[in-house]
Amino acid sequence: MAQTPELEAIEFAENPEPRCPCVLLLDTSGSMSGAPVKALNEGLVAFRDDLAKDPLASRRVEVAVVTFDTEVTVVQNFVTADEFQPPTLTAQGATHMGSAIHKALQMIQARKDQYNANGIAYYRPWVFMITDGEPQGEPDDVVNQAARRIRDDEAKKRVAFFAVGVENANMDKFSRSRI
């Protein structure tokens, strides 16, 4: 749920620190069931705990969580790391990776617009995609467009994109689309 401009102004007035928006783009497709989704859930807790240990990061890093399977779901809109509560994820469905990437990049642009409107400085946003590596269930052109968009945004320093494959990840199709 989006905040009203008034609530945003209060949020930024209470914490005027420069921000680093970070989208965790998480594969929750059926191929991630079992040990991979369990490790993903454990990793989210460790991520939160590590951010919480750093007072500066807890006020500057803003975390959003987007999951992708057959649906792309914003599980958590941007919150400062000190407010981040890791969700418990389950795995099901196909792997709509391209649509998820587009969603994450849209969210980042909207957040940067909010920072600019409120006079908040920010660092280059990060997207961390954790996946078993194989887009599935959506047209190849959606994945290829997402790959081009990432390359363009990285080249123009609008985002830093990190793709992480889980153990036994099939990165063949993933790397052919050049994400």
KEKE-362475 format. One record per residue: residue in one letter; x, y, z of N, C-alpha, C in turn. Coordinates in pm, whole numbers, plus 50000, padded with zeros to 5 digits. Layout:
<atoms>
aXYZXYZXYZ/...
</atoms>
This chain:
<atoms>
m500844988350000500005000050000500885012450000/a500625021449911501435033549898501105043450010/q502135050450054501935060750155501425073350090/t500705081150167500275094250118501495103450118/p501465114150038502585123650039502845129350179/e501795131050257501975136450393502745126650481/l502405113650472503125103650552504565102250504/e504785103150373506155102850321506965114450378/a506375126350379507085138050429507465136150575/i506565130450654506865127850796507985117650807/e507875106750729508905096250731510275102150701/f510365110350595511645115850555512105126750651/a511205133850714511595143950813512175137350938/e511585125950976512075118751094513405111751067/n513655108250941514895101650904515375107550771/p516135118550777516595125050653517865118950594/e518305107550646519515101050595519385097850447/p520505098350373520475093550234520075078850234/r519405074550129518865060950125519525052550017/c519445039550039519865029749938518715019749924/p517875021649820516775012149801517304998749751/c516794988149808517234974649776516004965849757/v515854960349637514754951149610515314936949613/l514714928649696515024914449698514004907849605/l514474902849494513644896949390513824881849402/l512804875149458512974861449504512114851549427/d512754841349375512094830749300511374821449398/t510054820949387509264811949471508504801849384/s509074798749267508444789049178508564774949235/g507814765849177507794752049224509164745549228/s510034749349136511384743449134512214747549255/m511754757349330512464761849450511954754749576/s511024745249561510454738849680511494730449753/g511224727949879512114720049962513274728150016/a514484722750001515684728950057515934743150004/p515744745849873516024759549827515164770249895/v513854768049908513004778249970513274779050120/k513654767850181514024767950322515274776650341/a516274774650256517494782650263517194797350235/l516284800050142515904813850111515294820550234/n514394813650303513794819150424514844821650532/e515774812350548516844814150647517734825950608/g517984827450478518804838550430518164852050456/l516834852750444516134865350472516304869550618/v516244859850707516424862750849517864867450875/a518834860550814520244864550831520484878450773/f519884881350658519994894650597519474905350691/r518294903150747517714912850842518624914550964/d519104903451017519944904051137521244911651110/d521854909250994523094916250961522864931250943/l521774934950876521464949250861521194955750995/a520504948651083520144954151214521384956851300/k522464949451276523694951351354524424964251317/d524084969951203524764981951155523814993951169/p524075002751265523145013951288522955022951165/l524005025051088523885033450970523045026450862/a523335013950837522575006350737521115005250777/s520845003850905519455002250948518615014750922/r519265026250908518525038650878518595042550730/r519575037050657519745041050517519255030850416/v519415018150444518985007950349517475006250361/e516815006950247515375004350241515164991550162/v514424982550220514234969250163512804967650114/a512684962049994511394957749940511574943249896/v510514935449905510564921349866509514918849759/v509974913249647509094909249538509354894449513/t508294886549515508434872349482507884869949343/f508404859449281507884855849150507784840849136/d506624836949093506314823249052505384825148934/t504194819248935503244822148828502734836448841/e502784841848962502404855748990503624863549036/v503594876549013504604885549068503914892949182/t504484891849302503844897249421504784906349499/v504314918349529505064927149618504704922849760/v505614915749822505394910349956505644921250061/q506614929950032506974940750125507354952950043/n506634964050062507044976650002508264981850077/f508894992250026510114997450086509895001550231/v510754996150317510835000250458512315001050493/t512645009450590514025009750635514354996150698/a515624992850694516064979650739515644976950883/d515594987350967515204985151106513734981351120/e512934983351014511514979651016511234966850937/f512244961450870512054949850783511804937150864/q510704930550833510374917650893510324907250781/p511254897750779511294887950670510014879650662/p509464878350542508294869750525508734855050523/t507784846250543508034831950525507474828250388/l508354823750302507994821050163507684806350140/t506814803750045506524790250000506744789949849/a506884778049794507184776649651506054769649578/q505714775149460504694769249374504714776049238/g504234769349137504014775749008505224776748917/a505044784548811506064786748708507024797748753/t507884802548662508924812148697508824824448607/h507994834048645507804846248567508864856648604/m510084853448568511244861448604511264875048533/g510974875248404511024887748329510044898048383/s508814893648410507794902648465508214907748602/a508864899248680509314903348813510414913848804/i511314912248710512384922048692511784935648654/h510834935448562510174948148525509524954548647/k508864946548730508204951848851509234958148945/a510344951348968511374956549058511924969849007/l512164970748877512714983148821511694994448827/q510404991248810509355001448825509305006548969/m509404997349064509375001149206510555010349240/i511715007049188512895015249215512715029249159/q512225030249036512035043548977511015051649058/a509935045249100508925052249180509525056849313/r510385048549374510985052349502511955063949482/k512735063649375513655074849348512855087649326/d511715086749260510855098449241510385103849376/q510065094849470509645099249604510815106149676/y512005100449665513165106949727513345120949671/n513315122049538513515135149475512445145149517/a511205140649526510115149649565510265154549708/n510985146849791511135150449932512555155049967/g513385157149867514735162149891515645152449962/i515445139449940516255129150005517305124149906/a518565124749946519645119449862519575104149864/y520115097949759520115083349758521315078149682/y521675065849718522735058649651522135050249539/r522995045249451522505036849342521725024949399/p520485023149354519655012049404520254998449367/w519914988749449520364975049428519154966149406/v519324956549317518364945649302519154932749319/f518734924449414519304911249433518254901049393/m518524893949284517604883449241518194870049279/i517424862349353517854849049395516914839049328/t517514829749252516724821049167517434807749143/d516674798249089517304785949041517694787448895/g517454799448840518054803348715517304801448587/e516134795848588515494792948461514104799148451/p513984809948370512654815848348511744805348284/q510484805648324509544795648272508134801148280/g507364798448175505944801548180505554815148126/e506504822748074506184835548012506944836247880/p506484844547788507144845447657508614849547669/d509454843847583510884847247583511114862147565/d510254868847487510484883247464510344891347593/v509524886747688509404893847817510724892847892/v511314880947894512594878847962513694886647891/n513724886147759514754893247683514644908447700/q513404913647704513214928047728513714931847867/a513454923247965513934925848101515454925948104/a516074916648032517534916148027518104928847964/r517494933347856517954945847792517784957647886/r516674957947956516414969148048517444969448161/i517794957648213518814957048318520144962148265/r520554957148149521834961448092521854976548072/d520754982148020520664996547998520725004148130/d519934999748229519915006648359521275005748428/e521954994348417523284993148477524285002148405/a524235002248272525165010548195524995025348228/k523765029448257523485043448290523555046048441/k524025036048515524225037148660522935040148736/r521805035348682520515037248750520245026348852/v520945014948839520735003748929521954994648925/a522174987549035523164976749038522354963849055/f522534954648961521734942448959522644930548986/f522254922449085523014910649123522114898449111/a522514888949027521764876449014522524865549086/v521834858749176522444848349257521694835349230/g522434824949192521834811849170521934803449295/v520824796949330520844787949445521634775449407/e521944767249506522674754849480521954746649373/n522714741249280522204733449167521364741749070/a521574754649067520824763348977521144759848832/n520124760348748520294758448604520384772348543/m521584777048525521794790848479521934791848327/d521734780748254521944780648110521004790448038/k519694788448051518744797547985518864811648041/f519104812148169519294824948238520424832848173/s521564826548152522694833748095522524836347945/r521784828047876521534830447733520694843147713/s519814846347809519024858647797519834870747845/r521024867947897521974878247941521434887048051/i520754881148144520314888848261521474889748356/
</atoms>
